[in-house]
Amino acid sequence: MKLSRRDFTAGLAAGITAPYVIGSARAQAATIKIGMCVPVTGPAAEQGLWAQNGAKLALAAVNKAGGVLGKQVELVIEDDQTTNPGIVLAFSKLAAQPDIVGFLGSIRSTQVHAMAPDVLKLGKPVMIGGTDPTLTHMGNQWLFRFRPNDSYSGRVIADYGVNTLGKKKWAIVHSTDAFGTAGGKALASALEKPGNPAVLDQGYANQSQDFTPVVLAVKQSGADVLGTYFTFENDLGIFARQLRQLGVNIPWVGSPSVVAVSSTKLAGPALYGTYGVADYAEESSDASKAFGKAYREAYKTAPDNQSAWPYDAVTILSAAINKAASTDPVKIREAILSLKKFPGAEGEYNFDQNGDGLHGYNVVRNEKGTIVYDKHIDFND
């Protein structure tokens, strides 16, 4: 059964509010299987739960709309343990199951890099949330990104800080992993073009327990604005509290983790008044609003990008298989790349030949714990 996009979208709207019970698909005689590598354990286990929730919400809508190729869709989950070796093992377990037709990888670039060689060897579509720009530019045709990459986030952070906030003396703080390094470089490059080189470019190691040296470097730099790329929300929470304790209150524009639900809970008032680039912002579009409403009804809490990108990944992968009328990997790949102006929770998807679906970011502000949408900045070059 081949569904038009109009039929598929209508079905999604009809079924969007029903939370999915993962065991229900297993009762089917024949299902379409999607594998998901996600942190069930480790420091990102809470975010992993939100990712599962987003994927399951999409699955419920897909199945209520008629499924994929006339069959119900089943999600097969493996714990990536929030580590690089963990995701390699998780993906190998899923890849060994020949009836899994596509996969969801990680939101963390360093984990996607770790699993990428095995993805290339397997030759099946893998949806990712990692934002290191190189992930879709290293000759791996099977990676499809469902968040904007950091070549865009750096430009948006710089654009907003310089042109909207009017700040020119930047301190950049970033993780030294693949995500943080790429993001820091993107921001530094974006600042250099208008002649505003950063006065501080400071790296840190993930899972640090004390950010005092980093905070002191920011304080002593004379910066009047802070730009950050934090990989883990618990690190960001510690940094934010120590930043305020040591009296640093300059404007702060960060990568998406600065406005993640877990970050706002961990840091509390330490993040009040900060700005962030957010691939998911509930008020940014009708599709984003619909997803937000559905997620709140199903799970009694606000969503963020941890749940939005897996929701879009399952939705678009399912639509692509229906469009291809086949589970052949090459045909699915071609169908994904052909999708244009597809409305998702994260934004409007227009896939380029590299596998990037989104090309800009929203700017949001933390208003005493509530994330408020400001504007969207998109790039078409």
PAVO-649887 format. One record per residue (C-alpha): residue number from 1; residue in one letter; x, y, z. Coordinates in pm, whole numbers, plus 50000, padded with zeros to 5 digits. Example, Ala and Ser with C-alpha at 12.3 -4.5 7.8 and 13.67 -1.06 7.14 Angstrom:
REM residues 2
<resi = 1 resn = a x = 51230 y = 49550 z = 50780> $
<resi = 2 resn = s x = 51367 y = 49894 z = 50714> $
REM end
This chain:
REM residues 381
<resi = 1 resn = m x = 50000 y = 50000 z = 50000> $
<resi = 2 resn = k x = 50152 y = 50329 z = 49889> $
<resi = 3 resn = l x = 50035 y = 50643 z = 50068> $
<resi = 4 resn = s x = 50051 y = 50994 z = 49930> $
<resi = 5 resn = r x = 50214 y = 51251 z = 50153> $
<resi = 6 resn = r x = 49872 y = 51416 z = 50200> $
<resi = 7 resn = d x = 49720 y = 51086 z = 50317> $
<resi = 8 resn = f x = 50021 y = 51017 z = 50536> $
<resi = 9 resn = t x = 50010 y = 51362 z = 50698> $
<resi = 10 resn = a x = 49636 y = 51337 z = 50755> $
<resi = 11 resn = g x = 49687 y = 51003 z = 50921> $
<resi = 12 resn = l x = 49954 y = 51149 z = 51143> $
<resi = 13 resn = a x = 49722 y = 51425 z = 51253> $
<resi = 14 resn = a x = 49453 y = 51171 z = 51338> $
<resi = 15 resn = g x = 49682 y = 50946 z = 51537> $
<resi = 16 resn = i x = 49931 y = 51189 z = 51683> $
<resi = 17 resn = t x = 49803 y = 51188 z = 52040> $
<resi = 18 resn = a x = 49815 y = 50815 z = 52107> $
<resi = 19 resn = p x = 50119 y = 50707 z = 52312> $
<resi = 20 resn = y x = 50278 y = 50393 z = 52170> $
<resi = 21 resn = v x = 50326 y = 50077 z = 52372> $
<resi = 22 resn = i x = 50631 y = 49914 z = 52221> $
<resi = 23 resn = g x = 50517 y = 49559 z = 52287> $
<resi = 24 resn = s x = 50201 y = 49601 z = 52079> $
<resi = 25 resn = a x = 50386 y = 49581 z = 51748> $
<resi = 26 resn = r x = 50535 y = 49247 z = 51843> $
<resi = 27 resn = a x = 50188 y = 49096 z = 51842> $
<resi = 28 resn = q x = 50171 y = 49149 z = 51466> $
<resi = 29 resn = a x = 50241 y = 48855 z = 51241> $
<resi = 30 resn = a x = 50462 y = 49068 z = 51021> $
<resi = 31 resn = t x = 50609 y = 49409 z = 51097> $
<resi = 32 resn = i x = 50847 y = 49663 z = 50951> $
<resi = 33 resn = k x = 51135 y = 49698 z = 51197> $
<resi = 34 resn = i x = 51332 y = 50014 z = 51277> $
<resi = 35 resn = g x = 51636 y = 49988 z = 51505> $
<resi = 36 resn = m x = 51723 y = 50258 z = 51760> $
<resi = 37 resn = c x = 52053 y = 50312 z = 51942> $
<resi = 38 resn = v x = 51974 y = 50520 z = 52250> $
<resi = 39 resn = p x = 52116 y = 50576 z = 52600> $
<resi = 40 resn = v x = 51913 y = 50359 z = 52838> $
<resi = 41 resn = t x = 52201 y = 50376 z = 53090> $
<resi = 42 resn = g x = 52484 y = 50623 z = 53144> $
<resi = 43 resn = p x = 52486 y = 50999 z = 53205> $
<resi = 44 resn = a x = 52236 y = 51070 z = 52924> $
<resi = 45 resn = a x = 51979 y = 50805 z = 53024> $
<resi = 46 resn = e x = 51713 y = 51067 z = 53100> $
<resi = 47 resn = q x = 51758 y = 51228 z = 52760> $
<resi = 48 resn = g x = 51747 y = 50880 z = 52609> $
<resi = 49 resn = l x = 51402 y = 50832 z = 52756> $
<resi = 50 resn = w x = 51282 y = 51151 z = 52588> $
<resi = 51 resn = a x = 51429 y = 51031 z = 52259> $
<resi = 52 resn = q x = 51240 y = 50703 z = 52293> $
<resi = 53 resn = n x = 50922 y = 50895 z = 52374> $
<resi = 54 resn = g x = 50955 y = 51102 z = 52058> $
<resi = 55 resn = a x = 51016 y = 50797 z = 51841> $
<resi = 56 resn = k x = 50725 y = 50607 z = 51997> $
<resi = 57 resn = l x = 50488 y = 50901 z = 51951> $
<resi = 58 resn = a x = 50570 y = 50909 z = 51580> $
<resi = 59 resn = l x = 50533 y = 50532 z = 51559> $
<resi = 60 resn = a x = 50185 y = 50550 z = 51708> $
<resi = 61 resn = a x = 50082 y = 50802 z = 51443> $
<resi = 62 resn = v x = 50240 y = 50602 z = 51159> $
<resi = 63 resn = n x = 50071 y = 50281 z = 51267> $
<resi = 64 resn = k x = 49732 y = 50447 z = 51313> $
<resi = 65 resn = a x = 49767 y = 50598 z = 50965> $
<resi = 66 resn = g x = 49805 y = 50250 z = 50815> $
<resi = 67 resn = g x = 50164 y = 50167 z = 50891> $
<resi = 68 resn = v x = 50434 y = 50118 z = 50632> $
<resi = 69 resn = l x = 50372 y = 49911 z = 50319> $
<resi = 70 resn = g x = 50049 y = 49797 z = 50484> $
<resi = 71 resn = k x = 50230 y = 49661 z = 50791> $
<resi = 72 resn = q x = 50267 y = 49789 z = 51144> $
<resi = 73 resn = v x = 50604 y = 49934 z = 51240> $
<resi = 74 resn = e x = 50809 y = 49801 z = 51533> $
<resi = 75 resn = l x = 51088 y = 49980 z = 51718> $
<resi = 76 resn = v x = 51382 y = 49764 z = 51828> $
<resi = 77 resn = i x = 51591 y = 49940 z = 52096> $
<resi = 78 resn = e x = 51951 y = 49878 z = 52201> $
<resi = 79 resn = d x = 52128 y = 50064 z = 52485> $
<resi = 80 resn = d x = 52426 y = 50269 z = 52365> $
<resi = 81 resn = q x = 52528 y = 50334 z = 52729> $
<resi = 82 resn = t x = 52613 y = 50699 z = 52637> $
<resi = 83 resn = t x = 52959 y = 50587 z = 52522> $
<resi = 84 resn = n x = 53136 y = 50539 z = 52191> $
<resi = 85 resn = p x = 53210 y = 50166 z = 52248> $
<resi = 86 resn = g x = 52852 y = 50129 z = 52369> $
<resi = 87 resn = i x = 52697 y = 50262 z = 52050> $
<resi = 88 resn = v x = 52929 y = 50049 z = 51833> $
<resi = 89 resn = l x = 52810 y = 49741 z = 52022> $
<resi = 90 resn = a x = 52445 y = 49848 z = 52014> $
<resi = 91 resn = f x = 52454 y = 49910 z = 51640> $
<resi = 92 resn = s x = 52629 y = 49578 z = 51574> $
<resi = 93 resn = k x = 52346 y = 49397 z = 51757> $
<resi = 94 resn = l x = 52084 y = 49576 z = 51550> $
<resi = 95 resn = a x = 52276 y = 49540 z = 51222> $
<resi = 96 resn = a x = 52290 y = 49163 z = 51275> $
<resi = 97 resn = q x = 51909 y = 49151 z = 51238> $
<resi = 98 resn = p x = 51846 y = 49144 z = 50861> $
<resi = 99 resn = d x = 51479 y = 49240 z = 50893> $
<resi = 100 resn = i x = 51561 y = 49585 z = 51035> $
<resi = 101 resn = v x = 51525 y = 49823 z = 50740> $
<resi = 102 resn = g x = 51653 y = 50149 z = 50891> $
<resi = 103 resn = f x = 51801 y = 50290 z = 51209> $
<resi = 104 resn = l x = 51810 y = 50584 z = 51446> $
<resi = 105 resn = g x = 52160 y = 50670 z = 51564> $
<resi = 106 resn = s x = 52272 y = 50928 z = 51819> $
<resi = 107 resn = i x = 52225 y = 51296 z = 51894> $
<resi = 108 resn = r x = 52595 y = 51304 z = 51989> $
<resi = 109 resn = s x = 52843 y = 51359 z = 51707> $
<resi = 110 resn = t x = 53123 y = 51170 z = 51878> $
<resi = 111 resn = q x = 52904 y = 50858 z = 51893> $
<resi = 112 resn = v x = 52800 y = 50894 z = 51529> $
<resi = 113 resn = h x = 53166 y = 50912 z = 51429> $
<resi = 114 resn = a x = 53231 y = 50592 z = 51626> $
<resi = 115 resn = m x = 52954 y = 50398 z = 51451> $
<resi = 116 resn = a x = 52999 y = 50553 z = 51103> $
<resi = 117 resn = p x = 53241 y = 50289 z = 50963> $
<resi = 118 resn = d x = 52995 y = 50012 z = 51048> $
<resi = 119 resn = v x = 52708 y = 50214 z = 50898> $
<resi = 120 resn = l x = 52900 y = 50245 z = 50572> $
<resi = 121 resn = k x = 52980 y = 49874 z = 50574> $
<resi = 122 resn = l x = 52617 y = 49773 z = 50637> $
<resi = 123 resn = g x = 52468 y = 50001 z = 50370> $
<resi = 124 resn = k x = 52129 y = 50083 z = 50524> $
<resi = 125 resn = p x = 51979 y = 50425 z = 50610> $
<resi = 126 resn = v x = 52068 y = 50565 z = 50953> $
<resi = 127 resn = m x = 51895 y = 50877 z = 51089> $
<resi = 128 resn = i x = 52119 y = 51092 z = 51311> $
<resi = 129 resn = g x = 52097 y = 51397 z = 51537> $
<resi = 130 resn = g x = 52470 y = 51472 z = 51569> $
<resi = 131 resn = t x = 52554 y = 51822 z = 51446> $
<resi = 132 resn = d x = 52926 y = 51802 z = 51356> $
<resi = 133 resn = p x = 52922 y = 51927 z = 50993> $
<resi = 134 resn = t x = 53175 y = 51666 z = 50878> $
<resi = 135 resn = l x = 52937 y = 51376 z = 50950> $
<resi = 136 resn = t x = 52752 y = 51425 z = 50622> $
<resi = 137 resn = h x = 53064 y = 51529 z = 50428> $
<resi = 138 resn = m x = 53290 y = 51225 z = 50467> $
<resi = 139 resn = g x = 53159 y = 51005 z = 50188> $
<resi = 140 resn = n x = 52904 y = 50808 z = 50391> $
<resi = 141 resn = q x = 52584 y = 50809 z = 50186> $
<resi = 142 resn = w x = 52381 y = 50630 z = 50457> $
<resi = 143 resn = l x = 52373 y = 50907 z = 50719> $
<resi = 144 resn = f x = 52072 y = 51141 z = 50719> $
<resi = 145 resn = r x = 52068 y = 51433 z = 50960> $
<resi = 146 resn = f x = 51751 y = 51549 z = 51136> $
<resi = 147 resn = r x = 51894 y = 51857 z = 51303> $
<resi = 148 resn = p x = 52076 y = 52154 z = 51146> $
<resi = 149 resn = n x = 52452 y = 52111 z = 51148> $
<resi = 150 resn = d x = 52687 y = 52340 z = 51340> $
<resi = 151 resn = s x = 52803 y = 52534 z = 51039> $
<resi = 152 resn = y x = 52459 y = 52693 z = 51077> $
<resi = 153 resn = s x = 52451 y = 52716 z = 51457> $
<resi = 154 resn = g x = 52781 y = 52905 z = 51467> $
<resi = 155 resn = r x = 52657 y = 53155 z = 51211> $
<resi = 156 resn = v x = 52326 y = 53204 z = 51392> $
<resi = 157 resn = i x = 52492 y = 53249 z = 51735> $
<resi = 158 resn = a x = 52733 y = 53505 z = 51587> $
<resi = 159 resn = d x = 52462 y = 53684 z = 51389> $
<resi = 160 resn = y x = 52231 y = 53717 z = 51690> $
<resi = 161 resn = g x = 52501 y = 53818 z = 51936> $
<resi = 162 resn = v x = 52660 y = 54079 z = 51710> $
<resi = 163 resn = n x = 52360 y = 54219 z = 51521> $
<resi = 164 resn = t x = 52077 y = 54182 z = 51775> $
<resi = 165 resn = l x = 52259 y = 54208 z = 52109> $
<resi = 166 resn = g x = 52528 y = 54442 z = 51977> $
<resi = 167 resn = k x = 52818 y = 54253 z = 52141> $
<resi = 168 resn = k x = 53165 y = 54214 z = 51989> $
<resi = 169 resn = k x = 53406 y = 54080 z = 52256> $
<resi = 170 resn = w x = 53335 y = 53706 z = 52257> $
<resi = 171 resn = a x = 53446 y = 53430 z = 52490> $
<resi = 172 resn = i x = 53390 y = 53084 z = 52339> $
<resi = 173 resn = v x = 53367 y = 52780 z = 52570> $
<resi = 174 resn = h x = 53329 y = 52436 z = 52413> $
<resi = 175 resn = s x = 53373 y = 52065 z = 52476> $
<resi = 176 resn = t x = 53688 y = 51916 z = 52327> $
<resi = 177 resn = d x = 53491 y = 51627 z = 52172> $
<resi = 178 resn = a x = 53389 y = 51616 z = 51804> $
<resi = 179 resn = f x = 53072 y = 51816 z = 51859> $
<resi = 180 resn = g x = 53225 y = 52088 z = 52075> $
<resi = 181 resn = t x = 53539 y = 52125 z = 51864> $
<resi = 182 resn = a x = 53340 y = 52160 z = 51541> $
<resi = 183 resn = g x = 53094 y = 52400 z = 51701> $
<resi = 184 resn = g x = 53366 y = 52615 z = 51855> $
<resi = 185 resn = k x = 53545 y = 52637 z = 51520> $
<resi = 186 resn = a x = 53221 y = 52727 z = 51340> $
<resi = 187 resn = l x = 53149 y = 53009 z = 51586> $
<resi = 188 resn = a x = 53506 y = 53139 z = 51577> $
<resi = 189 resn = s x = 53500 y = 53139 z = 51197> $
<resi = 190 resn = a x = 53163 y = 53318 z = 51187> $
<resi = 191 resn = l x = 53296 y = 53588 z = 51421> $
<resi = 192 resn = e x = 53616 y = 53642 z = 51225> $
<resi = 193 resn = k x = 53434 y = 53726 z = 50902> $
<resi = 194 resn = p x = 53288 y = 54058 z = 51030> $
<resi = 195 resn = g x = 53614 y = 54132 z = 51212> $
<resi = 196 resn = n x = 53524 y = 54021 z = 51565> $
<resi = 197 resn = p x = 53775 y = 53748 z = 51656> $
<resi = 198 resn = a x = 53706 y = 53584 z = 51992> $
<resi = 199 resn = v x = 53904 y = 53717 z = 52288> $
<resi = 200 resn = l x = 53892 y = 53365 z = 52443> $
<resi = 201 resn = d x = 53859 y = 53017 z = 52291> $
<resi = 202 resn = q x = 53847 y = 52775 z = 52585> $
<resi = 203 resn = g x = 53799 y = 52398 z = 52566> $
<resi = 204 resn = y x = 53700 y = 52163 z = 52848> $
<resi = 205 resn = a x = 53677 y = 51784 z = 52896> $
<resi = 206 resn = n x = 53335 y = 51618 z = 52914> $
<resi = 207 resn = q x = 53215 y = 51507 z = 53259> $
<resi = 208 resn = s x = 53423 y = 51769 z = 53438> $
<resi = 209 resn = q x = 53316 y = 51821 z = 53799> $
<resi = 210 resn = d x = 53473 y = 52165 z = 53848> $
<resi = 211 resn = f x = 53462 y = 52444 z = 53590> $
<resi = 212 resn = t x = 53625 y = 52709 z = 53810> $
<resi = 213 resn = p x = 53936 y = 52745 z = 53586> $
<resi = 214 resn = v x = 53715 y = 52785 z = 53278> $
<resi = 215 resn = v x = 53492 y = 53041 z = 53449> $
<resi = 216 resn = l x = 53794 y = 53239 z = 53570> $
<resi = 217 resn = a x = 53933 y = 53242 z = 53215> $
<resi = 218 resn = v x = 53603 y = 53388 z = 53091> $
<resi = 219 resn = k x = 53600 y = 53646 z = 53371> $
<resi = 220 resn = q x = 53958 y = 53755 z = 53308> $
<resi = 221 resn = s x = 53918 y = 53773 z = 52929> $
<resi = 222 resn = g x = 53719 y = 54096 z = 52937> $
<resi = 223 resn = a x = 53451 y = 53943 z = 52713> $
<resi = 224 resn = d x = 53110 y = 54110 z = 52697> $
<resi = 225 resn = v x = 52929 y = 53805 z = 52555> $
<resi = 226 resn = l x = 52964 y = 53427 z = 52593> $
<resi = 227 resn = g x = 52910 y = 53161 z = 52326> $
<resi = 228 resn = t x = 52907 y = 52792 z = 52428> $
<resi = 229 resn = y x = 52893 y = 52438 z = 52292> $
<resi = 230 resn = f x = 52819 y = 52191 z = 52573> $
<resi = 231 resn = t x = 52769 y = 51823 z = 52492> $
<resi = 232 resn = f x = 52621 y = 51707 z = 52824> $
<resi = 233 resn = e x = 52353 y = 51894 z = 53015> $
<resi = 234 resn = n x = 52498 y = 51798 z = 53356> $
<resi = 235 resn = d x = 52828 y = 51967 z = 53262> $
<resi = 236 resn = l x = 52639 y = 52276 z = 53150> $
<resi = 237 resn = g x = 52444 y = 52287 z = 53476> $
<resi = 238 resn = i x = 52765 y = 52285 z = 53685> $
<resi = 239 resn = f x = 52926 y = 52549 z = 53462> $
<resi = 240 resn = a x = 52620 y = 52778 z = 53476> $
<resi = 241 resn = r x = 52600 y = 52770 z = 53855> $
<resi = 242 resn = q x = 52975 y = 52833 z = 53897> $
<resi = 243 resn = l x = 52962 y = 53111 z = 53638> $
<resi = 244 resn = r x = 52700 y = 53299 z = 53840> $
<resi = 245 resn = q x = 52867 y = 53222 z = 54174> $
<resi = 246 resn = l x = 53186 y = 53389 z = 54048> $
<resi = 247 resn = g x = 52996 y = 53695 z = 53933> $
<resi = 248 resn = v x = 52996 y = 53651 z = 53555> $
<resi = 249 resn = n x = 52665 y = 53785 z = 53419> $
<resi = 250 resn = i x = 52743 y = 53879 z = 53059> $
<resi = 251 resn = p x = 52492 y = 53784 z = 52785> $
<resi = 252 resn = w x = 52515 y = 53417 z = 52694> $
<resi = 253 resn = v x = 52418 y = 53262 z = 52359> $
<resi = 254 resn = g x = 52462 y = 52885 z = 52352> $
<resi = 255 resn = s x = 52416 y = 52574 z = 52141> $
<resi = 256 resn = p x = 52088 y = 52380 z = 52182> $
<resi = 257 resn = s x = 52191 y = 52218 z = 52513> $
<resi = 258 resn = v x = 52164 y = 52555 z = 52690> $
<resi = 259 resn = v x = 51787 y = 52552 z = 52640> $
<resi = 260 resn = a x = 51726 y = 52177 z = 52678> $
<resi = 261 resn = v x = 51460 y = 52078 z = 52932> $
<resi = 262 resn = s x = 51714 y = 51891 z = 53145> $
<resi = 263 resn = s x = 51949 y = 52192 z = 53145> $
<resi = 264 resn = t x = 51681 y = 52432 z = 53263> $
<resi = 265 resn = k x = 51591 y = 52190 z = 53542> $
<resi = 266 resn = l x = 51953 y = 52133 z = 53649> $
<resi = 267 resn = a x = 52071 y = 52493 z = 53638> $
<resi = 268 resn = g x = 51752 y = 52671 z = 53740> $
<resi = 269 resn = p x = 51799 y = 53049 z = 53786> $
<resi = 270 resn = a x = 52162 y = 53026 z = 53668> $
<resi = 271 resn = l x = 52029 y = 53005 z = 53311> $
<resi = 272 resn = y x = 51762 y = 53275 z = 53340> $
<resi = 273 resn = g x = 51807 y = 53537 z = 53068> $
<resi = 274 resn = t x = 52028 y = 53321 z = 52846> $
<resi = 275 resn = y x = 51976 y = 53276 z = 52473> $
<resi = 276 resn = g x = 52011 y = 52959 z = 52274> $
<resi = 277 resn = v x = 51991 y = 52836 z = 51919> $
<resi = 278 resn = a x = 51724 y = 52568 z = 51915> $
<resi = 279 resn = d x = 51644 y = 52335 z = 51632> $
<resi = 280 resn = y x = 51312 y = 52268 z = 51808> $
<resi = 281 resn = a x = 51104 y = 52563 z = 51925> $
<resi = 282 resn = e x = 50738 y = 52491 z = 51993> $
<resi = 283 resn = e x = 50606 y = 52823 z = 51861> $
<resi = 284 resn = s x = 50814 y = 52828 z = 51544> $
<resi = 285 resn = s x = 50564 y = 52653 z = 51311> $
<resi = 286 resn = d x = 50229 y = 52475 z = 51298> $
<resi = 287 resn = a x = 50402 y = 52136 z = 51283> $
<resi = 288 resn = s x = 50615 y = 52223 z = 51588> $
<resi = 289 resn = k x = 50303 y = 52332 z = 51778> $
<resi = 290 resn = a x = 50121 y = 52010 z = 51687> $
<resi = 291 resn = f x = 50412 y = 51798 z = 51806> $
<resi = 292 resn = g x = 50439 y = 51996 z = 52129> $
<resi = 293 resn = k x = 50069 y = 51954 z = 52201> $
<resi = 294 resn = a x = 50081 y = 51581 z = 52129> $
<resi = 295 resn = y x = 50392 y = 51526 z = 52340> $
<resi = 296 resn = r x = 50249 y = 51714 z = 52637> $
<resi = 297 resn = e x = 49926 y = 51515 z = 52619> $
<resi = 298 resn = a x = 50110 y = 51184 z = 52598> $
<resi = 299 resn = y x = 50389 y = 51241 z = 52849> $
<resi = 300 resn = k x = 50272 y = 51535 z = 53068> $
<resi = 301 resn = t x = 50587 y = 51739 z = 53010> $
<resi = 302 resn = a x = 50731 y = 51979 z = 52753> $
<resi = 303 resn = p x = 50939 y = 51833 z = 52468> $
<resi = 304 resn = d x = 51271 y = 51958 z = 52333> $
<resi = 305 resn = n x = 51512 y = 51855 z = 52058> $
<resi = 306 resn = q x = 51593 y = 51527 z = 52236> $
<resi = 307 resn = s x = 51244 y = 51406 z = 52146> $
<resi = 308 resn = a x = 51169 y = 51619 z = 51838> $
<resi = 309 resn = w x = 51438 y = 51484 z = 51605> $
<resi = 310 resn = p x = 51359 y = 51113 z = 51667> $
<resi = 311 resn = y x = 50993 y = 51198 z = 51608> $
<resi = 312 resn = d x = 51078 y = 51349 z = 51271> $
<resi = 313 resn = a x = 51323 y = 51069 z = 51190> $
<resi = 314 resn = v x = 51061 y = 50795 z = 51236> $
<resi = 315 resn = t x = 50799 y = 51000 z = 51051> $
<resi = 316 resn = i x = 51018 y = 51072 z = 50749> $
<resi = 317 resn = l x = 51179 y = 50728 z = 50733> $
<resi = 318 resn = s x = 50830 y = 50574 z = 50731> $
<resi = 319 resn = a x = 50706 y = 50818 z = 50466> $
<resi = 320 resn = a x = 51013 y = 50747 z = 50253> $
<resi = 321 resn = i x = 50962 y = 50369 z = 50266> $
<resi = 322 resn = n x = 50601 y = 50419 z = 50162> $
<resi = 323 resn = k x = 50709 y = 50653 z = 49882> $
<resi = 324 resn = a x = 50969 y = 50401 z = 49766> $
<resi = 325 resn = a x = 50713 y = 50120 z = 49791> $
<resi = 326 resn = s x = 51008 y = 49906 z = 49896> $
<resi = 327 resn = t x = 51246 y = 49827 z = 50181> $
<resi = 328 resn = d x = 51542 y = 49824 z = 49942> $
<resi = 329 resn = p x = 51806 y = 50052 z = 50103> $
<resi = 330 resn = v x = 51895 y = 50232 z = 49779> $
<resi = 331 resn = k x = 51531 y = 50310 z = 49703> $
<resi = 332 resn = i x = 51471 y = 50432 z = 50060> $
<resi = 333 resn = r x = 51777 y = 50658 z = 50034> $
<resi = 334 resn = e x = 51653 y = 50806 z = 49707> $
<resi = 335 resn = a x = 51308 y = 50862 z = 49857> $
<resi = 336 resn = i x = 51450 y = 51046 z = 50161> $
<resi = 337 resn = l x = 51664 y = 51274 z = 49943> $
<resi = 338 resn = s x = 51363 y = 51353 z = 49721> $
<resi = 339 resn = l x = 51150 y = 51482 z = 50009> $
<resi = 340 resn = k x = 51106 y = 51859 z = 49984> $
<resi = 341 resn = k x = 50911 y = 52107 z = 50198> $
<resi = 342 resn = f x = 50819 y = 51829 z = 50441> $
<resi = 343 resn = p x = 50682 y = 51986 z = 50763> $
<resi = 344 resn = g x = 50837 y = 51840 z = 51078> $
<resi = 345 resn = a x = 50861 y = 51921 z = 51447> $
<resi = 346 resn = e x = 51216 y = 52049 z = 51392> $
<resi = 347 resn = g x = 51133 y = 52253 z = 51083> $
<resi = 348 resn = e x = 51072 y = 52219 z = 50711> $
<resi = 349 resn = y x = 51285 y = 51940 z = 50562> $
<resi = 350 resn = n x = 51456 y = 51988 z = 50228> $
<resi = 351 resn = f x = 51725 y = 51721 z = 50201> $
<resi = 352 resn = d x = 52040 y = 51800 z = 50006> $
<resi = 353 resn = q x = 52260 y = 51535 z = 49846> $
<resi = 354 resn = n x = 52477 y = 51518 z = 50159> $
<resi = 355 resn = g x = 52184 y = 51404 z = 50373> $
<resi = 356 resn = d x = 52124 y = 51732 z = 50559> $
<resi = 357 resn = g x = 51754 y = 51804 z = 50597> $
<resi = 358 resn = l x = 51755 y = 52138 z = 50782> $
<resi = 359 resn = h x = 51950 y = 52457 z = 50712> $
<resi = 360 resn = g x = 51892 y = 52708 z = 50994> $
<resi = 361 resn = y x = 51807 y = 52757 z = 51361> $
<resi = 362 resn = n x = 51556 y = 52921 z = 51590> $
<resi = 363 resn = v x = 51676 y = 53168 z = 51854> $
<resi = 364 resn = v x = 51503 y = 53135 z = 52192> $
<resi = 365 resn = r x = 51537 y = 53295 z = 52537> $
<resi = 366 resn = n x = 51508 y = 53151 z = 52888> $
<resi = 367 resn = e x = 51246 y = 53366 z = 53062> $
<resi = 368 resn = k x = 51264 y = 53252 z = 53425> $
<resi = 369 resn = g x = 51262 y = 52885 z = 53323> $
<resi = 370 resn = t x = 51023 y = 52917 z = 53027> $
<resi = 371 resn = i x = 51178 y = 52891 z = 52680> $
<resi = 372 resn = v x = 51036 y = 53170 z = 52461> $
<resi = 373 resn = y x = 51067 y = 53175 z = 52082> $
<resi = 374 resn = d x = 51229 y = 53486 z = 51934> $
<resi = 375 resn = k x = 51313 y = 53438 z = 51567> $
<resi = 376 resn = h x = 51423 y = 53192 z = 51298> $
<resi = 377 resn = i x = 51740 y = 53246 z = 51096> $
<resi = 378 resn = d x = 51785 y = 53030 z = 50784> $
<resi = 379 resn = f x = 52068 y = 53005 z = 50532> $
<resi = 380 resn = n x = 52024 y = 52889 z = 50174> $
<resi = 381 resn = d x = 52386 y = 52903 z = 50054> $
REM end
